[in-house]
Amino acid sequence: MHLKYMLMASALIAGPALAQGQNPAPNEGQSAGLQDIVVTAQRREENLQKAALAVSAVGGDTLVKQSVTQATDLSRLVPALQVAPAASFTQIYMRGIGSFGANAFAEQGVAFNLDGIYLSRPAAPAALFYDLERIEALKGPQGTLYGRNASGGALNVITAKPKLGETSGFVNAEYGNYNAFKTSAAINLPLGEQWAARVSGQYARHDGYMSDGYDDENTGALRGQLKFDNRAGINATLMLDYGHVGGKGSGGTIMPLIGNGRLGASDPAVVAAYLAQSPTAPVPQIIAKNDGFQNNNYYGAALTANADLGFATLTVIPAWRKTDLDFQSYASAFLIRDIEKSRQGSVEARLANRSGPVNWVAGVYWFDEHVDARQRYDQGSNGLQINSLLDTKSLAAFGQATVTVAPSFRVTGGLRYTDDHKQQLTNFTTMPFVGFVSPATGNFTPIFANIPAVATSDVHFRKATWKAGVEYDVAPRSLLYASVATGFKSGALYAAAGQNYSAPENLTAYTIGSKNRFLDNRLQLNVEAFWWDYRNQQVSHLGPVQVATTPGGPVYAPVFLTENAGAAKLYGIEAEVLFKPTSDDLFTADIQWLHARYKSFGYLAYSSSGATPAVGCAVTPTSRLAATAGAAISSVDCSGRPVVNAPDWTVNLAYEHKFALKSGASLTLGADTRVQSASYVSIDYLAGGRQGAYMASNARLQFEPAGGRYSLTAFVNNLENTTIFAASFQSPVKNGVLYNQLRPPRTFGVRASMRF
């Protein structure tokens, strides 16, 4: 369907009932209007409508209504956000800024934070999406308050906290097609006047969406929190959490799509289509099997302590996290086997004043991470084994202040200095196919070269990032703001005997926005215009790295590396409208127009067969010496192409109506849709890696008896059963053969909830 007609049709139904974090409990005196939402995006509690920055908030009740149990589910809630799976990893993009990282070296370009604690591993956003107060999506660089790896923005997950003097809780249970069963529960217990505890958990499972059982879910998690508050200025919350992710893991399928079903990588029809592509047997082939699995475990401990010192509040957050990955995947048409153990420790300490003409925050941050990874990649005619010890130490100091220069006018300035120290000791072996034992006699036993190499790195990445802004209260419920902010993503290591790290990427964002409430707090209109200058983009892909040195020059073999490949300009406008004409109706619209194009974008591609790389960009041969005869290294220039995962138009629309029934019961009807224009999901810029314009809608009907303690909901997600690409990856050994990962098909079911 043409995008214009899709937009017209979508306007007749509705789109993500973000409610931008709509509070389930109304504020006194505002039951008929929109409710205020408190966020901590600027490291202090403030009304979302008074926060002079681009941020969307999604409330915990909305996450339950939308059946969100994993990070990839968030894509349908925030127009600026795209979250994609990559084996057991998660790739987060904010307006096209993110990282296509799927190994132990990778770090996100959008910072992921749990209760203010930065989680560095791309696999970390797992087994966390339950019993949440809200999720905050900060758009644009957050270099001052969040620091490293927040060049594209930040995604903050805020858990529900223990409450003093209250016994309460909930139980949610959901069953649907694909044998889906999801349940979550929490209980809050008072422990005297100054103590409270909260224990919550989740279990979620469903059968695979692909024909071979992949794209399933099997997640279990448990979180315990203990809170102390003497109500005299000292409080602390201790949190312990554990999560397990099992099942077969993410799946993929060959392009173009075969048949009408979701045929997985190990489906016989897909395997046959893959084997028919050149090079064919007797050249060694990798056949995707049905033995993929995930056995990933996550552990965390954190303490958030606050002390009122009179002139300011001191906050100290020591935290520790452990991530143990053990998985096998064929999602990209070849074998990925990964055993990775990471340990992360961090401490943030900051002072912030409570009120007055100058609101300020100042702090220091320490981060230490150790990763021990064993990674194996088997592509049939090319293999790679990487054993790495990786260490990262980061130190930072930061401060930001907002000064009231007139009753309605304020200026903001912030500065952060970060020193990242990264080290690696990596032993890696490339194993390219070089021929047969004796093909003339019929002996087609393949021969593989073993090219061992060692990568060592000891490098610092130092950066000062800053923010400057102004804000003006046009009216009591109207805010106008403008800012310039910078952010950076630390340099990335990779396995290579020569150059084995990239330079940091940088982003400068210019923003002007307005936040407004009209019609006696029933209409909200927020508008943001932005211009982003993106430099030194880090692109992760399979490309040539130096593995040896000969008299003829360096020798290169294919390894998944990260190189600085591009510079881009991104600009656009986002408008958010909430309209609550009555206490029983809520309309939501969030529309983003984004123009994201590369000014320059070039990288090196390795072809095992020597064929010209299959890409939708200009290709030029190079004289670099490949590891095997017949292989070739080319320069690829994609300048002028659109930024990946950055559609021009994204529209979320929603409508919800509550019908009052007899005896105090109610029936609530909700519907929402996401309409998105076409975009590419890989840097190959091939037709198979282009997601066309689409529309995906959800609907639900909820019955709630009098009292509000119980509810029963029937729901359907992706009503149109639209096929949506989440990611695309080209086979490293079969030129032009693409494997795509898909977002969920139509799902439906029922959900029962009880609150006490």
Secondary structure, DSSP 8 states (H G I E B T S, - for coil): --HHHHHHHHTTS-----TTT--SS--TT-TTS----EE-TTSS-EEGGG--S-EEEEEHHHHHHTT--SGGGGGGT-TTEEEEEETTEEEEEETTEE----STT---SEEEEETTEEE-STT-SSS--SSEEEEEEEES--TTTT-TT-SSEEEEEEE----TT--EEEEEEEEETTTEEEEEEEEEEE-SSSEEEEEEEEEEEE--SSTTS-S-EEEEEEEEEEEEE-SSSEEEEEEEEEEEE-SS----EESS--SSS---TTSHHHHHHHHTSSS-TTS------S--EE-EEEEEEEEEEEEE-SSSEEEEEEEEEEEEEEEEE-TTSSEEEEEEEEEEEEEEEEEE--SSSEEEEEEEEEEEEEEEEEEEEE-SSEEEEEEEEEEEEEEEEEEEEEEEEETTEEEEEEEEEEEEEEEEEEEEEEEEEEEEEEGGGTEEEEEE--EEEEEEEEEEEEEEEEEEEEEEEEETTEEEEEEEEEEEE---B---SS--B---EEEEEEEEEEEEEETTTTEEEEEEEEEEEEEEEEEEEEEEEEEEEETTEEEEEEEEEEEEEEEEEEEEEEEEEEE-SSTTEEEEEEEEEEEEEEEEEEEEEEESS------SSEEEE---EESSTT-EEEEEE-TT-B-TT--SEEEEEEEEEEEE-GGG-EEEEEEEEEEE--EESSTT--GGGEE--EEEEEEEEEEE-TTSSEEEEEEEESTT----EEEEEE-SSSTT-EEEEE----EEEEEEEEE-
